[in-house]
Amino acid sequence: MTSLQTQRVVIVGAGLGALYAALKLAPRPVLVISPESLGAGASSAWAQGGVAAAMAATDSPESHALDTEYAGAGTVDPAIARLVTSEARRHILDLTDLGTPFDRDAAGGYVMSREAAHSMARVVRVKGDQAGHEIMQTLIAEVRCTPSIQVAEGVLASGLETENGVVTGVWLERAGAPSGRSLLRAPAVLLAGGGSGGLYAMTTNPPRIRGQVIGMAARAGARIADPEFVQFHPTAIASGEDPAPLATEALRGEGAVLINAAGERFMLPVHELAELAPRDIVARAVYLERQAGRAPALDTRAVLGEDVITRFPAVAEACKRAGIDPVSQPIPVAAAAHYHMGGIDTDAQGRASLGRLWVCGEASSTGLHGANRLASNGLLEALVFARICALGIGEALGAPAEATHVDLAFPEGAEAVDEAAVARMRQAMTDGVGVVRDAAGLTRALSVIAEVEAEATSEAMRNMTATATLIAAAALARRESRGGHYRSDYPKTDPDMAQRTHITLAEALAIRARALEDA
């Protein structure tokens, strides 16, 4: 083991939240830990829809907050919803000033899309479906020329060091090639390392986003919130790719419809908003159509025609790879794990239950999303809480200290993650902890997770199994259906359970043990 000390704030992750926080902390010295080159493996860069913000004269933060609460199915923290939606405009203008080329109309106004469960068009976009990529490119360019920011690429965080409930350092190792671990002690740690979609066999998330950051915090004793609430995107392109490419919700906002093999619009009898119903409702409908063998598909032909190629280039490219012509053919779709509403429990200042630990982005659970995230609120939450965390860290640490460049070195050793075991667990999660759940399936998934955990030889794998256990155990404990959590054995919503889950890994492991004993 090697050990280093730095005066830099350590930021784990390299997506939108991480980079925005690094810029907001400037000129305070920071070290950004990125498993890959900047922008390559972050969910933010893959986001197609955009950023939800009340930018139109006819819109308001209050309306945005109400839509957020409606979509969240009774467990959104109203104060957090008001906080985030009231800050939205500030961050769109900030990103614009940094050079993000948001789509504008002839009068200079922002072009906005309407997405599921929004009462109006309020999703600010870039080049149709390129928002995440373009915002990330803007931030990366700014980070590269900011002297206070050091970026360690090809490095993976695999654990937290704590003393008396306070985080004192981060365990690091080489990414992609097995190595021993090195301990880096730092005055503060910000976790911004993404969600958990890659724990599922069918996901739209980058390959490395497998719940490791949530898991390492949980293993260090941090409290976790709402882990059972996983959002499944209803229109992943069912082309066999892993991860599955995404057919952005903006297509449905433009009028694209969901049909089955018989050409029937199956959403019409399901919900009054049809294709623009909340995501959980649309995802379940798509899932059930596939289960019944009716081949659900997204039909853009009538509303977009050839314009789909130029207005939604990411979708067009994914279709081309799969041999699908969206101009003349419906796009086959499936529900896929897309966003984790749960994560490390944080307060309104972005602080975790462990001292000197802040969290922003998908790894956090702030109370904004409740049981079902409102479309395009994910990037917004990351922006708002990145700034909040940066301000909080600055206040906690006082005047910036001088910090030299950190030269990381790793000992030899350690074993690579067993990808066959990961694949087994991912399939168990999709089968038992997916769009439709029941006690038997959840228990089977917990059994597989426990077996994979018992054979794990790497910290990365133990972090994954910790998060998978939290998701499945909390889903087993919540005996109702709400938002993204649907139990076929408890299909109704229980008003007495209209509250958030707060759970530790120890409590989740106890639920798992009892379930396996009773099985």
N, C-alpha and C positions, 0 to 999 in steps of 0.2 A: 504493500500500500504506500502511495505517496500522498503528501499533504501540502497544500499551498494556502496562503492567506492573501486576500485582496481587499482593497477599500472600494472596489467597484460594486455596484448593485448588480446582482446576477439575475438575468431574465431568461427563463427557460421557455423556449419556443421561438418561432421566427415567422409567425403569421401577422395578420393585421394588428391585433392587440399588442403583441410583443414589440413590433417596430414602432407603432404609434406611441407606446409608453416610453420607449427608448428616446424618441425625439422630444417628448414632453418632459423627460428628466434632464435633458441637456441644459446646461453644460456639466451636470453631474456625471461622473464617469460610470459607464455601465458595460457589462459583458453580456452579449446575446449568445445563447447556446442554441445552435441550429444543427440538427442531424444531417441536413443536406445543404446544398448551396441555397442562398436566400431565394425564397419564392418557389422552390422546386417541390417541396413536400407539404405545403400548408393548405389546409382546407379553404382559407380565405381566398387564395389565388384561383380556386376552382368555383367560387361562388358566381352564379350567373345572374341572378335576379337584380341585386343592387342593394341599396341602403334605404330603409323606410324612414321618411322624414316629412313632416308637414311643411312643405315649401310653397304650396299654392295659396293664393289669397282666400280661397273658399274653404281651406282646411285649417285645422288647429291642433296643437299638441294635446288638448283635452279630448278631441275626437280620436286621435291616434291612441291615446291611453285607454279609452273605452273599448276600442277594437281589440287592443292587446288583452284586456281583461276578459272580453267575451270569448276570444279564441282560447284563452288559458283555462277555461272550464272550471272556474271557481277557486283556483289556488294561486292566482297572481297576487303579488304584494302591491296594492294600489299605490302606495307611496313610491315604490321603485318604478312603477309604470309611469307615474307623473314625472319623476326625476329624469328618466331616460328620454321620454318623448319631448320634454321641454328643452333638452340639450341638443336634440337632433340637428336643428338648423345650424347651430354654431359649427358643428363638425363637417357638415356638407360645405359650408363656406370656407372652412379651414382647408379641407382637402382640395377645394377649387383653387385656393390661393397657392397651394403647393404644386399645382399643375395637373390635377386629375381632369381628364377631358370628358366631363359629364356631357351627355347628350343635351343639346340646347335647341330651342325653336328659333324661328326667324327673328323674334323680338328679344332673344337672349334669355328667355325663361327656361327653366329645367324641364326636360321631357320626362314624364313619369308614367309608370305602368301601374295597372291595378293587379293585385295578386290576392290569393285566397283570404277570405274573411276581413279584408280591408273594405271599409265603407266607401272608399273612393280611390282614385289613382294617386298614390303617394310614394311609389318606389322609384327613387332616382337611379338612373341606369347609365351605363357607358357602352356605346357601340352595340346596343341591343342586349347581348348576353355576355358582355366582357367586363362587367363591373369589378369583380374580384381581382382579375388579372391586372386590369389597368390601375386600380387603386394600389395594389401591391407594387407594381412597377414604379409608381410615383414615390411611394414610401421607401422602397429599396434605394432608389437614386438619392433620396435625401439622406438616408442612413449612411450610405457609402461616403458622403462628403461631410459628415458630422464628426469632428475630431474626438468628441467625448465617447463615441460608441465604438467598442471593439466587438467584432463578430467572430465567434469560434465555430467554423463550419466543419461538418463531419464529426460532431461531438454529440453524445447522447447523455442526458441526465437520467440516472437510474435510482436515485434515492435521496432522502433528506437526512441530515444530521440534526438532532435536537438535544437540547439540555434543559431540563425542567420546563418542558412545554414551549420552548422557544427554538425556532429554527436558527442554527448557527452555520450551516453549510450545505453544500450539494455534492453528492457523489456523481462523478462523471466517468464516461468510458468512450472509447472510439465507437462511432456508428458504422455499421456495415461490415466491420471486421472485428472478431472477438478480441477483447483486451481485458486486462485487469482494470480495477477502478482507482480513481484518484479523487481525493477529497479536497474541495475548494471551499474554504471558510470565507464568509462574506457578511457585511453588515445588514443586508436585507436581501430577500429572494422574492421575485415576482414570477408566478407560474402562469404561462400563457401558451400552453402546449397542446391545445386542441381537445377534441372530444373522444368518442368511443365507437364510432361507426364501424371501424375496421374489425371490431370483435364479431361482426356478423358476416356470414358468407355472401350476402347480397347487400352491398353498400355503395354509396356514391362518394365516400371519403377517400382521400389519398391512402396508399397502402400502410404508411407508418402510423396513422391515427387509430390507435388500438387501446386507448384508455390508460396508457402508461403513466401520464402525469397525475390523473385522478388517483390511480392505484398507488403511486409512490407517496402521495400525500396521505392517503388513507392508512397505508402501512406505517407511516410515521405518527399516526394518532389523530390526524385532522378529521373533523366532523364532515360528513357528506350529506347533501340535501337532494331529495327527489330523484334518486338514481333510477327508479323504475320507469320514469317518463322519457322514453326514446321516441323521437319523431321519425316516421317512415315517409319518405317522399313518394308520392303516388305515381310519378312519371319518370322513373329511371328507365332508360332505353334498354329493353330486354334483348340485347345483342350477344350475350355470352361473355362480354368483357368483365374483368375484375381489376379495379372497381368498375361499376356500371356507369356509363356516361349519363348525363342528366338532360332531360328535356325540360327546360326552365318553365316555371309556373307562369311567366310572362306570356307564354304561348296561349295558355287558357285565358289570360287577361285580355289577349287580342281577339278571343272568340273561338279558339280551337276547342274541339269537343272530344269527349271520350266515347268510343264505340266498342262493341264486341264483334265477334266473328260474324254475327248476323246483321251487323250494321246498326244495331240499336244503341241509342244514347242511354246507357244504364244509370247515369247519375240523376236523370230527371225525376224518377220516382223516389230517389233516396233523400234528397234535400232540396229546399226551395232555392238555394243558390247554385244548385247543380254542380258544374265543374269548378265553381269558385267557392264551394263549401269549405269549412276548415279542413286542414290537411289530414287530420286523423280520419275523418269521415270518408274523404276521397280515397285515402290509402286503403282502408278496409274494403271499400267497394271494388277497387282494382284487384286487391288480394283475393277476394271471394270469386271474382270473375275468372281469375287464373286458376284457382283451385277447382272451379267447375269446368275447366277446359274450354272457356269461351273466348280466349285470346284477346284480352283488352288492348286497345290501341288508341293513340292520340291522333286525331285527324285534323291536320292544318290546311288541307287542300282548298276548301271553299273560302276561308278567310284570309289566307296568306298567299296561296299559289306559289309562284316562283320567288316572291319576296322573302320567303323563309330562308333562302340561300344567303341573301345579302344582309338581312336584318338580324338573323340568328346564326352567325357563322359557326359557333361551337356545336350547336345542334346539327347543323348541316354536315360538318366534318365527321361527327360521330356516326351519323347515318351513312355517310359515304364509306367509312371503314367497314360498316356492317352490310354493305350492299343494299341499303334502303334508299329509295328515292322519295323524299318527303313531299315533293311536288305532285307526285302521282300515286303515292302509297301512304296509308296510315302508318304511324310509327308504333311498333309493338312496345308495350310498357309493362313495368312491374313495380311493386312497392319495395323500396330498399331503405335500409338504415341510413339516415341522413344527418340527424342532429340530436345531440344529447341535451335535453332540458336540464337534467340533473348534473351534479358535479360537486366540486369542493364548496362547502357552505361558506358564503361570505356575507358580511354586513354591508351597509350602505356606503361604507368607505373602502370596500373591496378587500377587507381583512379577513383572513381565515381564522379558525379557532386556535391555531398555533401562533405564538408571538413571532413577529418579524417576517410573517409570510402573507403576501398579497396574491390575489388571483384575478385574472380578467379573461374574457372571451369564453369559448365553449367549455373550457375546463372548470369554470366556475358555475355556481348556481346562486344567482342573486335574488331570485323571486320574480324576475321580469316575465319569464315564459310560462310559469305555472305548469299545467299538465299538457300544454300544446302550444308551441311557439308560433306566434303570428309571423307570417311570411316576411322575410327580409329584415326582421328585428335582430338577427344574429350579428351581422356586421355592425349594426348600430350599437348594440350593447357592448361589443368589443371596443369600439371607439370611445364611448362614454366612460366605461370603467377603466380603460387604459389611462385616460387623463386623471380620473379620480385616484387611481392607485399611484400614479406618478406624484400627484400633489401630496398624498398621504405619506409616501416614502420620504419625500423631501421634508415634510414637517417632522417626521419621526427622527430623521438623521441629522437635521440641522445643516449647517454650512457644509458644502461639498469638500471632501478631503482630497488631497493629491493622490492619484492612483497611477501606478506604472502599468505597462502592458503585461498581461498575464500569459506566461509561457506554459502551456499545458503539456504534460508528459504522462504517458500511461505505461504501466508495467505490462509484461506479457502475461498471458493466461486467459482464463475464463472460457466459456463455451458459447457457441452460437445458439440463437433461439431455434428450437426444434419446430420447423415450419409444418411438418406433418401433424404435430400436436396442436399447433395453432389452427390449422385447417379443421381438425376434428372439433375443437372448441367453437370455432366460427359456425360450423354447421349445426352444432348443438344449440347455439344461441339463436340462429335463424329458425330452427325447428321448434324450440320450446319457449323462447323469450321474444318472439317476433311480433307480427302485427296482431295475431290472435293468440291468446295465452289461456292455459288452464293449469290446475294444480299438478296434474300428472306430468304434463310437458315441462313445467318449471322444475319439478323434482328431478326428472331425467336430466335436464340441463345442468342442474346443480351437481348431480352425480358425476357427469363428465368433467365439469370444471374442477371438482375435487380430485379426480384421478389425474388430470393434466397437471394440477398444482403439485400433487405428491411426487410427480416425476420431474418437475421443473428443475433445471440446473442453472438458470440465469435469472438475474434480477428483473430484466425486462419481462420475462414470462410471468414471474410472480406478481409484477405490477398489473399485467393483463388479467390474471386470474382473480386478483383482488377486485378489480372493477367489475368483471363479469359476475362475481359472487354478489357484489352489492346490488347490481341491476336485478338479477334473478331473485335474490332473497327479498328485496323490497317489493318486487312484483308479487311474490308469493304471499307476503304479509298484507298487501292491499287487496282486500276481498271485495272489490267493486270494479266498475269500469268508469274511466274518466280520462278524457283527452287521448293522448297517445298510448295509454295503458288500457287494453281491452281484455277482459277475462270472459271467455265464453261460459264458464261455470258461475260467474257473477256478472251477468250482462248489464245490470242496472247501476246507475250512479247512486251512491249512498250519501245523502246530505250530511250525515254525521262524520263523513270522512273528507269533507271539503277543507282539508288542511294539508300543509306541506309535510313531507317526510324528512326527519332529521335522524341520521343513523351513523354509527361508527362501524368500522370493519369488524371489530370484535362482536358487535351485535349481529351483523350480517352472518358471520361465521357460526354464531349460535343458532340462528334460524336454519342455516344449511345443515348443521349437525342434527337438529331435531327432525327436519324433513327426511333426511336419509335414514335416521333411526326408525321412523314411522313407515317408511316405504316398504 
